[in-house]
Amino acid sequence: EEVRALKMLLILPSLLLRKQPAARGGRQGRLASARLLASRFDRWGRGDFGSLVADWSGDCAAEAQQRSSRRSRPANPERDIKASVALLAKGKFSDAAKLLQSHGLADIADPAVLQQMLAKHPPRRSPVPAVIPGLDTTNRLVVGVTEMEEAYRGLKIDKAQDASPWRYEYLI
């Protein structure tokens, strides 16, 4: 029961506070977002965790789809330069350099690329065991509040997980 509660606590910001992947701007967008947030908190209060997790999962899939379509956009040097200047203003020099030096991603539908990936990552010869023989499973890792706070404080700024717009620096 403690493990389930801890997992729920860790996913809580994404479950309740994330934006819709295709959220609109302006007054109508803000009103829709407010209604959506109220609905999520209402479902949380009623204990309807299943629907919250299902919605979150769907939003993650939609966000991945949007990310994929953004990646396949044609090169736009002006957009990349503007984004790099914004990153530089935040002191994110490595991210700005990566953006300017990126040459995009390979097309996985290309048979040559697929063959190269299969050569780099062959199928496993045998499955990974669910339990490691001889390992004492009674010793479990115990993570306290102090360790969690240290871990959160060590996360990179201006980064977020999955479809969540809540960057790591806002989790504490």
C-alpha positions as CSV (number, residue, x, y, z in Angstrom):
1,E,0.0,0.0,0.0
2,E,2.9,2.4,0.8
3,V,4.4,1.8,-2.6
4,R,1.2,2.6,-4.4
5,A,0.8,5.7,-2.3
6,L,4.4,6.8,-3.2
7,K,3.8,6.2,-6.9
8,M,0.6,8.2,-6.8
9,L,2.4,11.1,-5.0
10,L,5.2,11.1,-7.6
11,I,2.7,11.2,-10.5
12,L,0.3,13.7,-8.9
13,P,1.6,16.9,-10.5
14,S,1.3,15.3,-14.0
15,L,-2.1,13.8,-13.2
16,L,-3.7,17.0,-12.0
17,L,-1.7,20.0,-13.3
18,R,-0.6,19.2,-16.8
19,K,-1.8,21.2,-19.8
20,Q,-3.6,19.5,-22.7
21,P,-1.1,18.7,-25.4
22,A,-3.1,20.8,-27.9
23,A,-4.2,23.5,-25.4
24,R,-5.5,26.7,-27.0
25,G,-4.4,30.2,-26.0
26,G,-6.4,33.2,-25.2
27,R,-9.4,33.6,-23.0
28,Q,-11.3,30.5,-24.3
29,G,-8.2,28.4,-23.7
30,R,-7.8,29.6,-20.2
31,L,-11.4,28.9,-19.4
32,A,-11.2,25.4,-20.9
33,S,-8.0,24.8,-18.9
34,A,-9.7,26.0,-15.7
35,R,-12.7,23.7,-16.3
36,L,-10.3,20.8,-17.0
37,L,-8.3,21.4,-13.9
38,A,-11.5,21.6,-11.8
39,S,-12.7,18.3,-13.3
40,R,-9.4,16.6,-12.5
41,F,-9.5,17.8,-8.9
42,D,-13.1,16.7,-8.6
43,R,-12.2,13.2,-9.9
44,W,-9.3,13.1,-7.5
45,G,-11.6,14.0,-4.6
46,R,-14.0,11.3,-5.5
47,G,-11.2,8.7,-5.8
48,D,-11.6,8.2,-9.5
49,F,-7.9,7.5,-10.1
50,G,-8.4,5.2,-13.0
51,S,-9.9,7.9,-15.2
52,L,-7.2,10.3,-14.2
53,V,-4.5,7.8,-15.1
54,A,-6.2,6.9,-18.4
55,D,-6.5,10.6,-19.4
56,W,-2.8,11.1,-18.5
57,S,-1.8,8.2,-20.5
58,G,-3.8,9.5,-23.5
59,D,-2.2,12.9,-23.2
60,C,1.3,11.4,-23.0
61,A,0.5,9.5,-26.3
62,A,-0.8,12.7,-27.9
63,E,2.2,14.7,-26.7
64,A,4.5,12.1,-28.2
65,Q,2.7,12.3,-31.5
66,Q,3.0,16.1,-31.5
67,R,6.7,15.8,-30.7
68,S,7.1,13.4,-33.5
69,S,5.4,15.7,-36.0
70,R,7.4,18.7,-34.7
71,R,10.6,16.7,-35.3
72,S,9.6,16.0,-38.9
73,R,9.1,19.7,-39.7
74,P,11.4,21.0,-42.4
75,A,14.5,22.8,-41.2
76,N,13.9,26.4,-40.2
77,P,17.2,28.1,-39.4
78,E,15.5,31.3,-38.3
79,R,13.3,29.4,-35.8
80,D,16.4,27.6,-34.4
81,I,18.4,30.7,-34.1
82,K,15.5,32.5,-32.2
83,A,15.1,29.5,-29.9
84,S,18.9,29.3,-29.3
85,V,19.0,33.0,-28.4
86,A,16.3,32.4,-25.8
87,L,18.3,29.4,-24.4
88,L,21.4,31.6,-24.2
89,A,19.5,34.2,-22.3
90,K,18.7,31.6,-19.7
91,G,22.4,30.5,-19.6
92,K,21.7,27.2,-21.3
93,F,24.7,27.2,-23.5
94,S,24.9,23.5,-24.2
95,D,21.2,23.3,-25.2
96,A,21.6,26.2,-27.5
97,A,24.7,24.6,-29.1
98,K,22.9,21.3,-29.5
99,L,20.0,23.0,-31.2
100,L,22.2,24.8,-33.7
101,Q,24.3,21.7,-34.4
102,S,21.5,19.2,-34.7
103,H,21.1,17.6,-38.1
104,G,17.7,16.0,-37.3
105,L,16.7,12.4,-36.9
106,A,16.8,9.5,-39.3
107,D,13.6,8.2,-40.9
108,I,12.8,4.8,-39.2
109,A,10.7,3.9,-42.2
110,D,13.8,3.8,-44.3
111,P,14.9,0.2,-44.7
112,A,18.6,1.1,-44.5
113,V,18.1,2.9,-41.2
114,L,16.0,0.0,-39.9
115,Q,18.7,-2.5,-40.8
116,Q,21.3,-0.4,-39.1
117,M,19.2,-0.2,-35.9
118,L,18.7,-4.0,-35.9
119,A,22.4,-4.5,-36.3
120,K,23.1,-2.2,-33.4
121,H,20.4,-3.7,-31.2
122,P,19.9,-7.4,-31.9
123,P,17.1,-9.4,-30.2
124,R,17.9,-10.9,-26.8
125,R,19.1,-14.5,-26.9
126,S,17.3,-15.3,-23.6
127,P,14.7,-13.4,-21.6
128,V,15.7,-11.4,-18.6
129,P,14.7,-13.2,-15.4
130,A,11.9,-11.6,-13.3
131,V,13.8,-12.5,-10.1
132,I,17.6,-12.8,-9.8
133,P,18.5,-16.2,-8.3
134,G,20.2,-15.9,-4.9
135,L,19.2,-12.2,-4.4
136,D,17.7,-11.4,-1.0
137,T,14.4,-9.7,-1.7
138,T,13.7,-8.8,1.9
139,N,16.1,-5.8,1.8
140,R,14.2,-3.1,0.1
141,L,15.3,0.4,-0.7
142,V,13.8,2.9,1.7
143,V,13.6,6.5,0.4
144,G,12.8,9.2,2.9
145,V,11.6,12.8,2.5
146,T,15.1,14.2,2.7
147,E,16.4,11.9,0.0
148,M,13.4,12.8,-2.3
149,E,14.0,16.5,-1.7
150,E,17.7,16.2,-2.5
151,A,16.8,14.3,-5.7
152,Y,14.2,16.9,-6.8
153,R,16.6,19.8,-6.1
154,G,19.3,18.0,-8.3
155,L,17.1,17.9,-11.4
156,K,17.8,20.1,-14.3
157,I,15.9,23.4,-14.6
158,D,13.7,24.1,-17.6
159,K,13.0,20.4,-18.1
160,A,9.8,18.4,-17.7
161,Q,8.8,14.8,-17.9
162,D,6.2,13.4,-20.5
163,A,3.3,15.7,-21.4
164,S,3.6,17.7,-18.2
165,P,4.3,21.4,-18.5
166,W,5.4,21.4,-14.9
167,R,9.1,21.8,-15.0
168,Y,11.2,20.1,-12.3
169,E,12.0,23.3,-10.4
170,Y,8.2,23.6,-9.6
171,L,7.9,20.2,-7.9
172,I,9.2,21.3,-4.5
